[in-house]
Amino acid sequence: MSGWGVDDGTVEFQTCVSGCQAGILGSGVGQLNAPEGIAFGSFYVGDTGNDRVKKFNDMTGAYISELGFDGTLVHDMSYYQTLFYDGPGSLKNYYDVSSYGNYILDGAVDDWKTLPSPEATYLPNPNLLLTDAMAAHEGTVDFCLPTPVTNILLVVNGDVDSGGGAFGSLGNAGGPWPTSDMCGSVTVSVSWLPDKGGGFCCGQTLDRGIGIAAHELGHNLTFEHTPPPPGLWVGSFTDPYHDPNSVMSDNKNHEGPSALIMPNRDDSGWVDVGNKVTVSDGMASTITLDFSNEAQGGVNPQMITVPLADGTSYILEGHTPGLFNDHPQDKSGIMIYKKFPMGNQYAYLSNAADKDAPYSLVATAGTDTESDFDAAILEVGEMYTDVANSVTVSTLSKTATTVTVMVSNNAAGGCSPPVGMNWVITSDCTLTGNVTADMNITVQDNSLLTIPNGMTVFFDSATYSINVISGSGILVEVGGSIKTTP
């Protein structure tokens, strides 16, 4: 059989004879994304995900040609007006909802204009592309009134960089940029977006076109990428675009755009003080969060910060599938991101700027393969444990709009059982008072639980058990005790 990645998973067109695997979705030559329909002779496949029809050899399966992707079938002015500004699924509404009404993207679309130079001239020089584009639109756009323009979504009917993708300026794009309008110049942030025919953006149908635009506009708002953590997959890729839960990482091949994560919203000043809580070192707490796509100002907060001794911290937020909060497995629960004040410094990243990015996914399902990032959300009954920092996070329950989580941050030196969940002891600890364990007690990782004179551990021995893993132990000193819950 033939197809993209069918032999060994490499992102290229391959032919395999035995042990073949499923092909890879995408927009490359001969590659499919949501295929529908087939007719035989030479056979044709309708590829709805890329808005193309592709022709293959009926005997060998070899790719021959395709229709609907010639660089001329760009979208019109009304398409972009709807995509960017009008309707519930627009880019404007994405940021209105994500900012809790604090950031309103007001604007309008101007029609296509012809630039003075060919594509090859602009590929190495996006600033020249911006300069010539602004000049071409001077006759129909006032860059100064009623207020000076601050953001430009620049759509081009071809490539805007050699990689064929989109990009945005991190903050403003330099300048100020000259204009013949009244103010004389403007300082703008710019998103460069290719419309190469077929689906938008980049020749594909990605998140209804909103995900890529939201990602690049996020850069304009100074949001950096959110790369996943390194793991056994290292070597498979060197870029940060593989966390499907964050719009500032992977927003490809989903039903809708991924969420803007809570720390990005908080850095922009969009999260009210009363909408976030901190579980400090030595503390444990059970907290109910409103999901991040709920309106701000409800009874419950929407963000938890767990500071660690090394200056980093965990950020917890509730995710559930929604219009602007797509998840690859349509799950709901707790998402965990880690904040690195000095940048993540992941060696696998090829771009130095990405190593300085402050937020990274915590892959609670593991980091063996990229698919683990799809399952990073903590559903009810699942727990994340950071042994080195004595941090545990456990999702206890959820409703249609909330999720309840138990967070223990090095609580009582690890010698305080969490509420409503198993007590897992992973480092030496000595009781400083009587405690009651609500569920099972496990002592592991060569740890020692010491119960001094006058101290008691209470637990329900009829329902739960005490488990001591090999190499670990419980020392009950004279006068100490373990008793059934009174």
Secondary structure, 3 states (H helix, E strand, C coil): CEEECCCCCCCCEEECCCCCCCCCCCCCCCCCCCEEEEECCCEEEEECCCCEEEEECCCCCCEEEEECCCCCCCCCHHHHHHHHCCCCCCHHHHHHHHCCCCCCCCCCCCCCCCCCCCHHHHCCCHHHHHHHHHHHHCCCCCCCCCCCCCEEEEEECCCCCCCCCCEECCCCCCCCEECCCCCCEECCEEEEEECCCCECCCECCCHHHHHHHHHHHHHHCCCCCCCCCCCCCCCCCCCCCCCCCECCCCCCCCCCCCECCHHHHHHCCCCCHHHEEECCCCEEEEEEEECCCCCCCCCCCCEEEEECCCCCEEEEEEECCECCECCCCCCCEEEEEEECCCCCCCCCCCCHHHHCCCEEECCCCCCCCCHHHHCCCECCCCEEEECCCCEEEEEEEECCCEEEEEEEECHHHHCCCCCCCCEEECCCEECCCCEEECCCEEECCCCEEEECCCCEEEECCCCCCEEECCCCEEEECCCCEEEECC
